[in-house]
Amino acid sequence: MRAVAFVGYKKSGKTTTVEAVAKVLKERGYRVAIAKSMHASFDREGSDTWRFSRVADSVLVRANDTDALLFKAKDVNALFSMVNADFLLLEGFKSVKHVPKVICARSEEEVRELNDGLAIAVSGVIASNGVGEMGGLPVIDATREPERLADLVEKRAFMLPNIDCGLCGFSCAEMARLIVKGEKTLKDCVVLSSKPRVTVKIDGQVLPMKDWVQELVEKTVKGMLSAMKGYREGKRIEIVIREE
């Protein structure tokens, strides 16, 4: 799954930009997921779902217009692992450091403030001024040239494991900045490029694991199974756990 974060302050044009890019990507046949970060509480205090969420691990909501799953993810990795799509477009998530970013801004000052080395383009309100480039970044008006911005997202979107394993010699944030600068590629990420001995998938999404975690899982599983009648050594062991 590839990802891009659309970051900016309030009223900077983030929603309009994400909507425009998502529409083009969908028209191109991609599965698109959107994650939105909000500062306000999602579930109103005192509501039925708020009361349920205080006593349950997750709450399923069936409504006339949409269905929803309400739960509390322990971190963004757990949150994003729920998504199964070709592209994940993040609205907000300024603190995320393992994906490239499109800066949505109202002024050049905001662009400078938000550029943490992960930006691949500038869009939003400021893009309507007709400026073609800013701080070495292309300025693309998503309302006028959504295909152009979608082209850039299609070409440069990526998402690192965000586990800071150190196997490549960098943190995921450092590696992400190097990839954005063109000095590294996804192939330089050891976790993504190497063929793991142990693979765990949750609803089709691979759960990244460091080498020592893979070894721990392998030895634990084999150790338990070896005591069972009928167990034999094999080149491939498959275990499927269904929550049904």
Secondary structure, DSSP 8 states (H G I E B T S, - for coil): -EEEEEE--TTSSHHHHHHHHHHHHHHTT--EEEEE--SS-SS-TTSHHHHHHTTSSEEEEE-SS-EEEEE--SSHHHHHTT--SSEEEEES-TT--SS-EEEE-SSHHHHHHH-SS-EEEEESGGGGG---EETTEEB--TTT-HHHHHHHHHHH----------TTSS-HHHHHHHHHHTS--GGG-HHHHS--SS--EETTEE----HHHHHHHHHHHHHHHTTSTT----S---------
